[in-house]
Amino acid sequence: MRILIVSSYLPYPLYDGGSVRLYNVVKSLHELGHEVHLVCEIRSHQSDNDIDALKQYCQSITCIQRKLQWTISNVLKAAFSMRSFLSVGHDLPMMRSAIASILETERPDVIHVETFYVLQNVPQTRVPIVCIEHNIEWSVYDKHASRAPFFLRPLLWWDARKIEREERNAWKRSRAVVAVSEYEKSQIDADQVGYAPNGFSPEDFPYVDPTHKSTNAPTVLFMGNFKWVQNRDACAYLLTRLWPRVKKKWKNTYPLKLWIVGKHIPASIRQLYTQDDVVYDEHAPDKTSDIYLRSTVLLSPLFVGGGSSYKIIEAMASGVPVVTTPLGMQGLGAKENVHMLVGDNPDTLADHVVTLLTHPEVYTSVSKQAKRFIHAHFSWKEIAKSLQAVYKQVGDTN
């Protein structure tokens, strides 16, 4: 099939979950024999080398310069219209023109739209559209609004209502919508809803048998992209409410370390906890698998977000047991107390961390069960096949 992928980002370098997902989807679709044409936004920090990393998998790549989001013009357009701030920031006439040209010259069989808010740039066409939803965006904004200062809540709530209207309209325009979690699939009101979760590359995340892990200096890992407010909120919760409880429950004499890994960790986060048992690291190994190799437990207290978390999937594949909240488990279909340990308050989460680190039989069982589960359900090749089935179905009904 000829597949036109329209994206709000160029998926390289692989610094965030969205880029990891789309890069591997493009690669896997190419390996399945499809012809891929990519039209995407590109940020100012991205280079020709980043484009070159995708050329081997794409028949053509067209990059449109991403415009600044936080401008007076965008704020005013959103404030005095029924359009959301998110939608205004991704309204790109040059992208619309580029897509129209490809529709005419390449005649794709299907249009794969990565995130609903760039669908506005796809001209009216008879080519079937498949909209990929990384999460239900308005629900994420609602959660942010509920946690914002009270004087900002009405404004954020109103913008979330605009996003909801736009997102539902995108679903209506699409021949199929694809969710990345079973829960979100159940929440999407569309004629045809598919499921293609986030995944991992087995060759990139080798499993480390738990018997080879050292227990004399356990390292609890928190990892996230700090440009996202949900990761900053999760880390702040960890440092102020959760980690002190872990330390209080820790009765062993050997040291326990919290390793916080991420790009651009803000000073406001670093100031929340300044003792030596917490290490802030912006220069961790480039290979994520090397980070898991040095970690004993992944602690991921997620309270805002959607979809499924790459760091959780990759940690489970690598043999690192996961302690998370119900939201962290939500998109996976994993079983509590079998594939991961789950808690909804700091005391329970702290108990789970200590249990894993002090009970080798629990640690080994969770590690091995999680690895089997992830390898069975979350390889990129299988996920690309799921998308391929959706493309074929919408193409057959065209």
Buried (B, 14 or more C-beta within 10 A) or exposed (E): BBBBBBBBBBBBBBEBBBBBBBBBBBBBBBEEEBBBBBBBBBEEEBEEEBBEBBEEBBBBBBBBEBBEEEEEEBBEBBEEEEBBBBBBBBBBEBBBEBBBEBBEEBEBBBBBBBBBBBBBBBEEEEBBBBBBBBBBBBBBBBBBBEBBEEEEBEEBBBBBBBBBBBBBEBBEBBBBBBBBBBBBBEEBEBEBBBBBBBBBBBEBBEBBEBEEBEEEEBBBBBBBBBEBBBBBBBBBBBBEBBBBBBBEBBEEEEEBBBBBBBEEBEEEBBEBBEEEBBEBBEEBEEEBBEBBBBBBBBBBBBBBBBBBBBBBBBBBBBBBBBBBBEBBBBBBBBEEEEBBBBBEEBEBBBBBBBBBBBEEEBBBBBBBBBBEBBBEBBBBBBBBBBBBEBBEBBBEEE
